[in-house]
Amino acid sequence: MSNSSTITEKWEPVHPGEVRMEDFIKGFQITQHKLAVDIGVPPRRINEIVHGKRAITADTALCLGRYFQMDPQFWLN
């Protein structure tokens, strides 16, 4: 006989942009504002992506890919 119990915790889904963008901003030691200015997008767009309120569009993915010198597809997956 087993005395194990099942604990069900509800986790809010994490927006992919929130994790990726936050990691890159911290890793490159840049601010959201600097990134936005450098890639030519409104700072609010970067802030909303970081906080999971906006998806990363193809256009933004291209800008991020150029900036971080990587495949833009990374930002869309």
C-alpha positions, -999 to +999 in steps of 0.1 A: +000+000+000+013+034-010+011+065+011+020+088-018-002+118-025-006+138-056+000+175-054-014+195-082+001+229-086-011+254-111+016+272-129+010+301-152+025+295-186+056+315-193+058+335-225+088+324-246+098+359-252+099+366-215+125+339-209+146+344-239+146+382-240+153+385-203+182+360-205+198+378-234+194+413-219+210+401-187+237+381-205+247+410-227+244+434-198+222+458-217+190+476-208+157+471-225+159+507-236+194+503-252+183+472-270+152+489-284+172+520-296+199+498-311+175+477-331+152+506-340+120+496-322+100+514-295+112+507-260+077+497-251+078+468-276+108+453-259+093+458-224+061+441-235+079+412-249+100+408-218+069+408-196+050+384-219+024+409-231+035+409-267+046+382-291+078+385-311+069+393-347+089+383-377+101+418-381+113+420-345+129+386-348+149+398-378+161+428-359+170+407-329+188+381-351+210+408-366+217+424-333+227+392-315+242+377-347+220+346-347+192+330-367+161+351-364+141+318-363+153+313-328+131+342-316+100+327-333+102+292-319 
